[in-house]
Amino acid sequence: MASLSFTRDEVILALDVLFSSGNKRVNADSPEMIELSRLLNRLPIHLKQQYGDSFRTNCGIAQQLNSFMRSKEKGCKVQNVGAMFYEVASEFDGRESELHQIAEAIRRNEEAYSSLFGSTPEGGRFPEEVLLEHLHRLIETRDGGKLPVKERCDVCGINLIQYYRPCGQILVNHLIVSPTEMDFEKKYRADDFITVCPTCHDVLHRFRPWVDKHNCEDILV
């Protein structure tokens, strides 16, 4: 079975372990690497039927991280290191604390992920990637779906009734809590949501730094 490429979620978690070690070579038998391997095997990022006996072993992950470190020291990329490692490392260069917050949010909410996925994970809107995006959408549906929506989008001010024939509720409630602060065990209230149109909702999911009800208009030109 061909090896599965590391996803952005997996790379964030792996680089967080590397950065936490002071950017030193990692030991495959360290408690941190063993727990990382177990975590990547538990997370529903890849379909279980894609797993092989060597899927995300502590030795395999350590080899990937150490090869990445050697390539950085030499100042060149190597073929046996996934491109995603270079992309994420470059993106968070000098912002390792932000990457750590994302990794901690992923770990903290692990128990929720089993209810997030069908046969194929969805995603692609959140810079924090699939797991926290799914958690965000789950909380929006669970808690925000029970709340009434306003007549106008809180961001752009559009009233869809003025432009479209009646076709059901289009405005939705958007969770304004930062992805790194989300907690699946918490029940969110009306103050944690704003009402948005589909376009603003999509942009809010993509826009960083994260905005809340006080500066949500920052997404507009």
C-alpha positions in Angstrom: 0.0 0.0 0.0 1.4 3.4 -1.0 2.1 5.7 2.0 -0.4 8.5 2.6 0.8 12.0 2.3 0.7 14.0 5.6 -2.2 16.4 5.7 -2.0 19.9 7.0 -3.6 18.8 10.3 -1.0 16.1 10.8 1.9 18.4 9.9 0.7 21.1 12.3 0.7 18.5 15.1 4.0 17.0 14.1 5.8 20.4 13.7 4.4 21.5 17.1 6.2 18.5 18.7 9.4 19.5 16.8 9.2 23.2 17.7 8.4 22.3 21.3 11.7 20.3 21.4 13.6 23.5 20.4 13.9 22.5 16.8 16.2 19.6 17.7 16.3 16.2 16.3 13.5 14.1 17.8 13.8 10.7 19.4 11.4 8.2 18.0 11.1 6.5 21.4 10.3 9.7 23.4 6.9 9.9 25.1 6.0 12.9 22.9 6.6 10.9 19.6 4.8 7.8 20.8 1.8 9.9 21.8 1.9 11.8 18.5 1.8 8.5 16.6 -1.1 7.2 18.7 -3.0 10.5 18.2 -2.5 10.5 14.4 -3.8 6.9 14.3 -6.9 7.9 16.3 -7.8 11.0 14.3 -10.4 10.4 11.5 -8.4 12.3 8.9 -7.8 9.3 6.6 -10.2 6.4 5.9 -9.4 3.5 8.1 -9.2 1.1 5.2 -6.3 3.2 3.9 -4.2 2.4 6.9 -1.3 -0.1 6.6 0.8 -1.7 9.4 3.3 1.2 9.1 0.8 4.0 9.2 2.2 7.0 11.2 4.4 5.0 13.4 6.6 6.9 15.9 9.7 5.8 13.9 8.2 6.9 10.6 7.1 10.3 11.9 10.5 10.9 13.6 12.3 10.0 10.4 10.2 12.5 8.5 10.8 15.3 11.1 14.6 14.6 11.3 14.9 14.5 7.5 13.0 17.9 7.4 15.5 19.3 10.0 18.5 18.1 8.0 17.1 19.6 4.9 16.6 23.0 6.6 20.2 22.9 7.9 21.4 22.3 4.4 19.1 24.9 3.0 17.5 22.6 0.4 14.4 20.5 0.1 14.6 16.7 -0.2 12.2 14.4 -2.0 11.4 12.1 1.0 9.9 15.0 3.0 6.3 15.9 2.3 5.9 19.4 0.7 3.3 20.2 3.3 6.1 20.3 6.0 7.9 23.1 4.1 4.6 25.0 3.4 3.4 25.0 7.0 6.9 25.7 8.5 7.3 28.7 6.1 3.8 30.0 6.9 4.4 29.9 10.7 8.0 31.0 10.7 8.3 33.2 13.7 4.8 32.4 14.7 5.3 29.0 16.4 3.1 30.0 19.3 0.2 30.4 17.0 0.8 26.9 15.5 1.0 25.6 19.1 -2.4 27.1 19.9 -3.9 25.4 16.8 -2.3 22.0 17.8 -3.6 22.3 21.3 -7.1 23.0 20.1 -7.0 19.9 17.9 -5.8 17.8 20.9 -8.3 19.3 23.3 -11.3 18.5 21.2 -10.3 15.0 20.1 -13.4 13.3 21.6 -15.7 15.3 19.3 -14.1 14.3 16.0 -15.7 10.8 15.7 -19.1 12.5 15.1 -17.7 14.9 12.4 -17.0 12.7 9.4 -18.8 10.6 6.9 -17.0 8.4 4.5 -14.9 11.3 3.2 -13.8 14.3 5.3 -14.9 17.7 4.0 -12.8 20.9 4.4 -10.7 23.5 2.7 -12.0 26.8 4.1 -10.1 27.0 7.4 -6.4 27.8 7.5 -6.4 25.7 10.7 -7.6 22.8 8.4 -10.1 20.0 8.5 -10.5 19.0 12.1 -11.1 22.5 13.6 -13.3 23.4 10.6 -15.5 20.5 11.2 -15.7 21.2 14.9 -16.6 24.8 14.1 -19.4 23.7 11.8 -20.7 21.1 14.3 -21.0 23.7 17.0 -22.7 26.1 14.6 -25.2 23.5 13.8 -25.7 22.2 17.3 -25.9 25.5 19.2 -26.4 28.2 16.5 -29.1 26.3 14.7 -31.3 26.5 17.7 -31.1 30.3 17.9 -33.3 32.8 15.8 -31.6 34.7 13.0 -31.9 38.3 12.3 -33.4 39.9 9.2 -30.1 41.3 8.0 -26.5 40.1 7.7 -24.5 41.6 10.6 -21.5 42.1 8.3 -22.7 43.5 5.0 -26.3 44.5 6.1 -28.0 42.8 3.2 -31.7 41.8 3.7 -32.1 38.9 1.3 -35.9 39.3 1.2 -35.3 42.4 -0.8 -33.5 40.5 -3.6 -34.9 37.0 -3.7 -38.3 35.3 -3.8 -39.1 33.4 -0.6 -37.2 30.1 -0.6 -36.6 29.3 3.0 -34.1 30.6 5.5 -30.7 31.5 4.0 -29.2 33.6 6.7 -27.4 31.6 9.3 -25.7 32.0 12.7 -21.9 32.1 12.6 -19.8 31.2 15.7 -17.5 34.1 16.5 -15.3 32.1 18.9 -11.8 31.7 17.6 -11.0 28.2 16.3 -8.2 27.9 18.9 -10.6 28.7 21.7 -13.4 26.3 20.8 -14.4 23.7 23.3 -16.8 21.0 22.2 -17.9 20.4 25.8 -19.2 24.0 26.1 -22.7 25.0 25.1 -22.5 28.3 23.3 -25.1 31.1 23.7 -26.6 33.8 21.5 -23.7 36.2 22.4 -21.3 33.8 20.7 -23.0 34.1 17.3 -23.7 36.7 14.6 -26.2 36.4 11.7 -24.6 36.3 8.3 -25.4 35.8 4.6 -23.8 32.8 2.8 -21.1 35.0 1.1 -20.0 36.7 4.3 -20.1 33.4 6.1 -17.7 31.8 3.6 -15.3 34.8 3.8 -15.4 34.7 7.6 -14.3 31.1 7.6 -11.3 32.0 5.4 -10.3 35.4 6.8 -7.4 35.7 9.3 -6.8 37.1 11.8 -10.1 35.8 13.2 -12.8 38.5 13.6 -15.7 38.7 16.1 -18.9 40.8 16.3 -16.9 44.0 17.1 -14.6 43.9 14.0 -16.4 41.6 11.6 -16.7 44.4 9.0 -13.0 44.2 8.6 -13.6 41.6 5.9 -15.2 44.2 3.7 -13.2 46.4 1.4 
